[in-house]
Amino acid sequence: MPLPESDRAAFRRALADIIGEKYVRTGVDAEPYEQDWRARYRGDAVAVALPGSTVEVSAVVRLCRERGVVVVPQAGNTGLTGGAIVPDGVAGLIVNVSRLNKVHQVDLLNNAMTVGAGCILADMRALADAHDRQFPVLLGSVGSCEIGGLLSTNAGGTGVLRYGNMREQVLGLEVVLPDGRIWNGLKALRKDNTGYDLKQLFVGAEGTLGVVTAAVLKLYPKLAVSATAMVALERVDQAIALLRELQRVTGGRVETFELMSRSQLQIVLRHGMSSGSPMAEDAPWYVLLELADSSPDWNANESMETALDTAMENGLILDAVIASDQAKAERIWTLRHTISESNKREGFTVSNDTSVPVSALPEFLDRVTRRLESSLPTAQVAHCGHVGDGNVHVIVIFPYDIGDAAVREAAAHEANTIVHQESVACGGSISAEHGIGRMHIDRLPLYTSEVEMDLMRRVKLAIDPERIMNPGKVLRLP
């Protein structure tokens, strides 16, 4: 239930006593935190708290529990399913972890770093680079997304093919539990078989089980050589065949392999989000790929040229452009990393995050495209994503003047229903890396067995029996 204004004022004063008045945001100062990145979801928070330590997060959570205020954990607020926004009809405090941005330790011999949940991904990649290592997670919001959010949503990105999701990057976690206790699980161990792997409960839980405050993350050898190319293809099955051949002939040195439809490329170019495409826009599909290795003796460019020449001779690809220097490589990757912003400028965007077995991708993309274009003739359909893990995003873009909020939500519902039905029909999932959040909370039971739903509810209620932590996300409890 919403708090009366007098109780809100008293709560804010108690909150200020814990973290300092300057770190309690209300009114206009709170608005940037109360709306999601896509401006699709907005929720009225009692306040926004920006604690500066794990101890302060603990005290804030205890205060919320005492006063009947729910906790909505938030990091960089770059999520795409409304998972960090206060739900309607409740008194909620946004606990933003951006001030928890300290680097606690870099252990080069163990190839690990211990960092606060508010550390920005770009800074972590730069930190690793400065220590002759790499942190391989990379996505479009690299300059603003934060470690706590990436862990809570089990984010993916372009490095998943070789390194895996965030789940594979974490060795240990520190978490403030719903009762305010602090679980210090910051172990930098790669092998620890002492009971349940508790950290994995919180990775991908979207803040519904606790507030992630720090993490131990893996580091990898720094890449010494790389080659980037853009390839034009006729069909999706050719992209899969090309990926498998590249993995075979390069000994697994495929760093990134991203698919993009012609419609998606045209949207990016239309909004000037890049310096242009090095290829003509006349092919149905494009692949952006990188070969890389930590050994300076391996000739990445030669391997790329040989592999693509063979692919051309075998009819797998229509054309290819290999970047001759780093600037041209960055030009190619800008096409990929500015997709979200370009789509946002194009219109009301419904971006799906489904995954299917890689072998089913051609059938899935053909079926879902034909059905969307038939059912939603005023919308554009575009595709981009990660071929190697079957997670190609199906993007439906409606004109901004389609109608009011109710009309937009109805259109989004129809688009999502089509995509999810076709994904599940092809043996897939309705969410690969963005999470369930608020957007898909009512869809999850439709595509998930009752046994799974029961187990998830039991975990939630065991850890958060008072339902204080991020309600209205992932699971709708009776």
N, C-alpha and C positions, 0 to 999 in steps of 0.2 A: 504494500500500500504506500502511496505517496506520503511524505512527511509534511505536517503542518509547517508553515513558515517559521514559527517560533522555535520548533524543534530543529529545523534546518540551521537556523542561526546558532543555536547552542552546539549543534554537531560541528559546524564549521569552526567555532571558537576552540572546541576540544581538539579538532584536527590541527589547527594552527599551533596549539601548544606542543604538539608532537613534532611537526616538521617545519614550523615557521610560517608566519602569515604570508610571506612572499611566494611560498610554494603551494598555496591554496588558491586555485583559480575558480572564479565564478563569473556569471554574466557574459559580457562580450569576450573576456579573456578565456572563458571556457569553451566558447563556440567551436574553435578549430578542432578540439578533442571530441566534441559531441557528434560529429558528422563523419561518416566514412569517406575514404578517398574518392569513391565514385559519386559521392553526394546522393546515394540511393537511400541510406539509412541515417536517421538522426534520432537521438534520445536525450531527454532532459536529465542531466546529472545533478545531484545535490551539490556536488563540487567536483573539481578535478584535483587530485593530490599528486604531487611530484616529490616523493620521499627521496632522501639522499643516501640511504643505507639500508641494508637488509633488516637491521634492528628497527629502523623507522617503519619499514613495510610491515613488520610483525606487529608493531604497536598500532598501526593504522587498521590492520585487519581485526585486531582484538577490539578496537573501538567500534568498528562496523558491526561486529558480532553483538556487542553490548547494546548498541542503539537500534538494531534491526535494519541496518542499511546493507544492501548487497554490494559485493565487490566486483567490479568489472576491470580485469587486468588489461593493460594496454602498453604497447611498446611504440613502434614508429607509426602505427595507425595506417599502414599501407595494405591491410588485408582486403580481400575481395568478396567476402561473404557476410559482412556486418558483424563479425565476431567480437569486436571490441567496442561496441556501442551499447549504451544503457537501454534495456527493453522498456516498452511502454508500460505504464501503470505501476512501476515499482520505484522505491527510493534507492537509487544506486550511486555509488562513488566510483569514478574512474580513477584507478591507481596506475598512473603512467610511470614506467620505470626508466625513462630517458636519462635521469640523473645518475643512474647506476651504471656509469660508463667508464669505470676504471679497469685498467689491465692489471690483474693481480700477479700474474707470473707468466713468463715465457720459458718453457723448459725444452731447449733444443735437443738435448740428448734423448728425451722422451718423445720428441715431436708432438708437443702439446702446448696449449696456452689456456690460462684460466682468466676469464673475462667477465665483466658485469653484463647483465641482461640488456642494459641500455646502450651498449656499444654498437655503432653503426657498421653495417657489413663492409662498406668501402674502406673504413678505417682498419678493420680486421684484416682485410686482404692486403692493405698497404703495410700493416705491421708485420704480417708473415713475410712479405716481400723484402722488407728491410732486414729480416733475419735470415735471408737466403732460403726461405721456405714459401709454400703457398697454402692458402686456405681456399678450396676450390669452389665453394658455393657462389653462384653468380646469377642474378636475376635483374629485371629491368629497374627495380626500385633500389638498386645497390647503394645509392647515395643517401637513402633515408630509412630503409628498413633496419630493424634492430634485432640483435641476437635473441632476445626473449621472445619476440614475436615469431621469428623464424623457427625456433624450437617448438613453440606452442602450436604452430600450425604444421610442423614437419614439412617445411618448405622444400621445394625442389630446385628448379632452375636449369640452366643449360649444362651444368656439370654432372647431372645425375647419371648419365650414361656410363661414365667412368668411375665416379666416386660415390654415388648414391645420394639419397635425400639427407636432410639434417639429422635424421635418426641415426644414420651411419657415421655422422661426424662427432657425436657427443660421447665423451668418456664418463663424465660425471655432472651432476646438477646440484644446485642449492635452491630450495623451494620453501616459501612460506606457505604453510598449510592453512586450511579454512579456520582452524581454531587458534591461529596465530603462532603456533610452534614453528621453529625453523628446522628443516631437515637439511643437514650438511652432508650431502653426498658427493662432494667435490673430490672424488678419487680419480687419479690420472692413470687408471689401470686398464689394460686391454683384455685382461683375463681376471674375472672375479666371479666365482660361481657359488657365492655364499647366499643362497636363497633366491627369492624373487628379484628380478632386475627392476627395481623400483623406478629408476630414472626413466625407463621407457613408458611407464604409466603416464608421465607428465608430458612427454614429447608427443605432440599431436592432439593433446587433450583440450586445446584452445582455451586455457585458463579456467576450465570448469572444475579442476581438482586442486588448484593452488596457483601461487604467483611465482614464476621462475625468476630468480634474482641473480644467479651467476651460473656459469657453465665451464667445464673443461672440454676443450675442442681439439680435435686432431689437426696436426699439420702434416704436410706432404713435401717431398723434395721439390724444389723450385724448377719450373720448366726452363730448359736451356735453349731449346730450339722449337720452332713451330712453323706451320704453313696453313694459310687460310684460303678457302676457295668458295665461290658461289657457282652452283651447278643448276642447269635447267633440265627438266624432265617432262615426259609426257604423262607418266602414271605413278601412283603411289607405290605400287609393287616394285617398280624400278628403284625407288629410293631405298626400300628395304634390302633389295638385292645388292645395291651399291654399298650400303652400310656393312653388310655381312662380308662382302669381298674386301673392303678396306680393313676391317678388323682382322681378316685372315692374313692379308699380305703385309700389314704393318705390325703384326704381333701385338694387337690390342692397343695401338697408340692413337686411336680415334678419341680425341679430347671432347669434341662437341659435334653434334649432327642434328641440325634443326630444319624442319620442314616448314614451308610457307606457300600458301596458295597465291595465284596471280592476283586475285581480288584483294588479298591482304597486302601484298606488295604495293598495289596501286593506291590503297588508302594511305599507307605510310608516305608515299611520294607526293600524294595530293596535298598533304598537310605540311609539307616542307620540314618533316622531322628528321631528315637526313640530307646529305649533300648529293643525293641522287644514286641511282642504281648503276652498277658497272655492266649490267646486262639489259637487253631489251625486255619489254614486258609482254612478250608474245607466247610464253610457254605456260602451260596449265599449272606447273608446280616448280618450286625451287628448293634447293637444299643449300644451307650455309653450314660449312664444316671446317673443322680445325684438326690437324694432326699435330701432336706435340710429344716431347719426351724430355726427361731430365738429363740425358746424355748429350753433350755437345758434339759427339762424334757422329751422331745419326743425322743424315741429310734429309730433313723434312720436305724441302721443296722438291728434291729429286724423287722422293717416294710419292709425293702428291702428283707430280707430272706423269710418272709412269703409270700410276693407278688410274688416273683419269683418262689418259690416252687409251689404255686397255678398255676402260668402260665405254669410251666413245666408239671404239672399233667393234665392240660387242653389242652396240645398240642400246646400252643402258641409259645413256644420257644424250641430250640434244646439243648441249654446249656447256662450256665451263670457262671461268675466269679465275686465275690464281693471283692473289695479292702479291705484288712485287716488293712491298715494304710494309712497315707497321702502320703507316697512315692509311694505306689502302685497305689493310685488314680491318682497321677500326671503322672505316667507312662501310664495309660490308656488315660488321656486327651492329653498327648503329641502326641498320634496317630492322634488325631483330629486337633490339632493346628499346626502341621507341614505339613499339606496336601499341601498348596500352594507352599511351598518351595520344597517339594518332587516332585510335578508335574512339576515344573520349571526345575528340574534336569533331569526328565524323557524325556522331549521333548518339542516341540512347543505346548503350551497349549491353548486351547480355552475353557474358563470356563464360563458357562452360569448361569444366576441368575434369572431364571424364578420361578414363583409360580403358583400353582393351588389350588383349594379347597382341603382340606385334604382328603376328601372322594374320590377325583379323582386321588390321587397320584399313586395307584397301576396301574391303566389303563395308566396314562401318562408315567410312567417309563417303562412299558412294551412296549408301542408303540414307544416311542422315541428311546429306546435301539435297538429294532429290525430294525428300519429304519436307524439309524446311522451305525450300523454294516453292513447292506446291501449296503448302499450307499458309505461308506468310509472304505473299508476293510483293509487299511493300518493303520488305527487309533485304539487306545485303547479308550474304553468308560468306564468311572467311575462315581460314584455318591457319594455325601455326602451332609449333610445339616440338616435342621431343620424340623422334621416331624410335630411338633405342629402347624406350620404356613404355611405348604404346600410349603416351600421354600427349595427344595432339588436341589442342584447344579448339573447340567449335564455337565460333563467334558470330552472333546474330546482331546486326546493327539496324535499328529503326530510326526513321527521321525524328528529329527533336520535336517536331510539331505533331507527332502522332496523337497527342491528347494529354489529358491531365494525369495525375499520379495513378489513379485507379485504372485508366486505360493502359498506361505503361506497365503496371504490374500484371495486368491480364495478359498482355503481349509477352512479357517475360515468362509468365507461367506456362504459356503454350509452347514457347521455344524450349524452355527447360524440360518440359514433359517429353517432347519429341526426342531431344538429345539423350535424355536419361533412358527412355524406353529402348532406343536403338543401341545404346551402349550396353545395357544389361542383356539385350537379346544376342549381342555378340560376345557374351561372357565377360563383360567389363564392370567397372565401378562408376558411381556417379560423382566421385571426388577423388582425384589423384594427388593433388598437392595444395589446393586452396583451402580445404577443410569444409566442414558443414556449416558452422557459424549459425547465423540467424536465417540465412537465405534458404537452406535446405533442411531445416529441422523437421519439417513435416513430410519431407520426401524420404528421409532416411528409413523410417519403418516400412515404407512401400517396397524397398529394394534390399532389405536386410532381414535375415531370419529372426524369428521370435527368440530363439536360443541366444543369438548374438545380442539382441536388444536387451534381453533379461540380464545377461552377464554385464553389459555396460551399465545398466541401471544399478546393479548391485555394487559395482566398483564406485560409482558416483556417490551412492548413499552411504557406503562404508567410510569413505574419506570425507565427505561433506554432508553429514546427516541433516544439518540445518539448512541446506540448500542456499548457502550464502554466496557461493562462488560462481559468478557469471551465469546466472539463470537465463533461460530462454535461448541457450546456444547448445548445439549438438543434440541434446536429449530433452524432450518435453516430458517431464515427470508428472504422474497423476497427483 
